[in-house]
Amino acid sequence: MGSASSAGGGVADMGSSVAGAASDAPAAVKSRAQGNPLAVGLVAFGVGAIVASLLPATDAEAQVAATAKEKAEPLKDEVTSVAKEAAQNLKEPAQQAAQSVKDTARDAGGTLKDEGTSAADQVRSDAGSAAQEVRDQQQSRTVAVPLVTAAW
């Protein structure tokens, strides 16, 4: 029976420590919040938003929402119409701009190809000229060397 009473005493001690922590919680929150009023405001806003979302809408709120929706309907149609018109008006200039970019890229590619071909032709020509010059120099060296005959 001694262990039952000690277990009961342990539960009582635990209950009193939980009660003490719960009673100390407001003081702890207050001491932490003193240095950060923005955090307190955000927490209060969040709690208010949660509470408001849990409450059902009143008849007056529902009626105001329905009236606002009815009044906004013509504006929604007008905005949709203006947006479609603006998209249509921008479609042709955008297509023209895209075509212009495409044409410019094609022209630049053609110019680059022509310049590359011209440069390659010039390199071939220069290489041929250099080879011919080397051959000519080689021939002039072999011709310029006198034939030495032995006179002994």
One Martini backbone bead per residue (centre of mass of N, CA, C, O) as a GRO file, in nm:
protein
  152
    1MET     BB    1   0.052   0.067  -0.010
    2GLY     BB    2   0.298   0.254  -0.039
    3SER     BB    3   0.300   0.279  -0.354
    4ALA     BB    4   0.024   0.416  -0.386
    5SER     BB    5   0.090   0.672  -0.224
    6SER     BB    6   0.338   0.757  -0.396
    7ALA     BB    7   0.184   0.781  -0.660
    8GLY     BB    8  -0.015   0.993  -0.563
    9GLY     BB    9   0.202   1.202  -0.491
   10GLY     BB   10   0.318   1.228  -0.781
   11VAL     BB   11   0.059   1.329  -0.914
   12ALA     BB   12   0.026   1.578  -0.734
   13ASP     BB   13   0.294   1.709  -0.811
   14MET     BB   14   0.239   1.727  -1.114
   15GLY     BB   15  -0.016   1.901  -1.091
   16SER     BB   16   0.123   2.143  -0.951
   17SER     BB   17   0.331   2.200  -1.179
   18VAL     BB   18   0.123   2.256  -1.402
   19ALA     BB   19  -0.022   2.485  -1.252
   20GLY     BB   20   0.231   2.663  -1.226
   21ALA     BB   21   0.289   2.693  -1.530
   22ALA     BB   22   0.015   2.817  -1.606
   23SER     BB   23   0.045   3.068  -1.413
   24ASP     BB   24   0.330   3.161  -1.553
   25ALA     BB   25   0.269   3.219  -1.856
   26PRO     BB   26   0.181   3.519  -1.867
   27ALA     BB   27   0.450   3.630  -1.758
   28ALA     BB   28   0.631   3.516  -1.984
   29VAL     BB   29   0.492   3.655  -2.221
   30LYS     BB   30   0.525   3.945  -2.117
   31SER     BB   31   0.838   3.949  -2.105
   32ARG     BB   32   0.877   3.885  -2.415
   33ALA     BB   33   0.687   4.121  -2.534
   34GLN     BB   34   0.823   4.388  -2.441
   35GLY     BB   35   1.055   4.376  -2.680
   36ASN     BB   36   0.799   4.283  -2.902
   37PRO     BB   37   0.529   4.433  -3.040
   38LEU     BB   38   0.503   4.305  -3.322
   39ALA     BB   39   0.456   4.014  -3.233
   40VAL     BB   40   0.198   4.070  -3.076
   41GLY     BB   41   0.036   4.177  -3.316
   42LEU     BB   42   0.055   3.921  -3.491
   43VAL     BB   43  -0.077   3.729  -3.293
   44ALA     BB   44  -0.344   3.882  -3.264
   45PHE     BB   45  -0.420   3.869  -3.560
   46GLY     BB   46  -0.423   3.560  -3.587
   47VAL     BB   47  -0.637   3.507  -3.373
   48GLY     BB   48  -0.859   3.679  -3.506
   49ALA     BB   49  -0.870   3.522  -3.775
   50ILE     BB   50  -0.949   3.251  -3.656
   51VAL     BB   51  -1.207   3.337  -3.515
   52ALA     BB   52  -1.350   3.454  -3.768
   53SER     BB   53  -1.347   3.179  -3.931
   54LEU     BB   54  -1.534   3.026  -3.715
   55LEU     BB   55  -1.746   3.219  -3.773
   56PRO     BB   56  -2.041   3.282  -3.887
   57ALA     BB   57  -2.217   3.434  -4.110
   58THR     BB   58  -2.416   3.682  -4.146
   59ASP     BB   59  -2.681   3.810  -4.304
   60ALA     BB   60  -2.557   4.086  -4.360
   61GLU     BB   61  -2.293   3.983  -4.487
   62ALA     BB   62  -2.422   3.819  -4.714
   63GLN     BB   63  -2.571   4.060  -4.844
   64VAL     BB   64  -2.324   4.236  -4.903
   65ALA     BB   65  -2.178   4.029  -5.082
   66ALA     BB   66  -2.400   4.002  -5.299
   67THR     BB   67  -2.407   4.302  -5.380
   68ALA     BB   68  -2.111   4.324  -5.463
   69LYS     BB   69  -2.124   4.108  -5.684
   70GLU     BB   70  -2.341   4.244  -5.862
   71LYS     BB   71  -2.178   4.517  -5.905
   72ALA     BB   72  -1.914   4.367  -6.029
   73GLU     BB   73  -2.005   4.229  -6.292
   74PRO     BB   74  -1.979   4.461  -6.503
   75LEU     BB   75  -1.678   4.510  -6.445
   76LYS     BB   76  -1.579   4.234  -6.526
   77ASP     BB   77  -1.672   4.248  -6.821
   78GLU     BB   78  -1.512   4.503  -6.895
   79VAL     BB   79  -1.229   4.400  -6.824
   80THR     BB   80  -1.234   4.159  -7.014
   81SER     BB   81  -1.273   4.321  -7.273
   82VAL     BB   82  -1.019   4.499  -7.250
   83ALA     BB   83  -0.815   4.267  -7.238
   84LYS     BB   84  -0.883   4.143  -7.513
   85GLU     BB   85  -0.825   4.396  -7.681
   86ALA     BB   86  -0.531   4.431  -7.596
   87ALA     BB   87  -0.437   4.158  -7.699
   88GLN     BB   88  -0.517   4.206  -7.994
   89ASN     BB   89  -0.343   4.470  -8.034
   90LEU     BB   90  -0.064   4.310  -7.959
   91LYS     BB   91  -0.037   4.075  -8.158
   92GLU     BB   92   0.070   4.205  -8.421
   93PRO     BB   93   0.327   4.350  -8.313
   94ALA     BB   94   0.452   4.089  -8.204
   95GLN     BB   95   0.471   3.944  -8.476
   96GLN     BB   96   0.646   4.158  -8.615
   97ALA     BB   97   0.882   4.145  -8.419
   98ALA     BB   98   0.945   3.846  -8.461
   99GLN     BB   99   0.999   3.867  -8.766
  100SER     BB  100   1.229   4.072  -8.745
  101VAL     BB  101   1.418   3.894  -8.583
  102LYS     BB  102   1.427   3.663  -8.784
  103ASP     BB  103   1.542   3.826  -9.023
  104THR     BB  104   1.797   3.927  -8.884
  105ALA     BB  105   1.913   3.649  -8.825
  106ARG     BB  106   1.927   3.552  -9.115
  107ASP     BB  107   2.109   3.780  -9.222
  108ALA     BB  108   2.341   3.731  -9.026
  109GLY     BB  109   2.395   3.442  -9.117
  110GLY     BB  110   2.463   3.512  -9.412
  111THR     BB  111   2.695   3.705  -9.352
  112LEU     BB  112   2.867   3.505  -9.194
  113LYS     BB  113   2.898   3.303  -9.423
  114ASP     BB  114   3.030   3.491  -9.628
  115GLU     BB  115   3.272   3.570  -9.452
  116GLY     BB  116   3.375   3.284  -9.409
  117THR     BB  117   3.423   3.215  -9.706
  118SER     BB  118   3.614   3.448  -9.767
  119ALA     BB  119   3.828   3.373  -9.555
  120ALA     BB  120   3.887   3.090  -9.665
  121ASP     BB  121   3.980   3.183  -9.946
  122GLN     BB  122   4.213   3.359  -9.845
  123VAL     BB  123   4.369   3.132  -9.704
  124ARG     BB  124   4.410   2.959  -9.955
  125SER     BB  125   4.560   3.173 -10.116
  126ASP     BB  126   4.788   3.224  -9.913
  127ALA     BB  127   4.888   2.930  -9.905
  128GLY     BB  128   4.955   2.908 -10.206
  129SER     BB  129   5.157   3.140 -10.214
  130ALA     BB  130   5.349   3.027  -9.999
  131ALA     BB  131   5.414   2.763 -10.145
  132GLN     BB  132   5.529   2.892 -10.400
  133GLU     BB  133   5.755   3.048 -10.258
  134VAL     BB  134   5.898   2.801 -10.144
  135ARG     BB  135   5.957   2.669 -10.419
  136ASP     BB  136   6.116   2.902 -10.538
  137GLN     BB  137   6.339   2.904 -10.321
  138GLN     BB  138   6.431   2.615 -10.365
  139GLN     BB  139   6.516   2.650 -10.660
  140SER     BB  140   6.720   2.885 -10.621
  141ARG     BB  141   6.915   2.715 -10.446
  142THR     BB  142   6.978   2.486 -10.647
  143VAL     BB  143   7.084   2.677 -10.873
  144ALA     BB  144   7.302   2.852 -10.703
  145VAL     BB  145   7.460   2.601 -10.675
  146PRO     BB  146   7.759   2.511 -10.748
  147LEU     BB  147   7.947   2.310 -10.933
  148VAL     BB  148   8.177   2.087 -10.812
  149THR     BB  149   8.493   2.013 -10.917
  150ALA     BB  150   8.748   1.810 -10.949
  151ALA     BB  151   9.109   1.927 -10.963
  152TRP     BB  152   9.331   1.687 -10.881
   0.00000   0.00000   0.00000
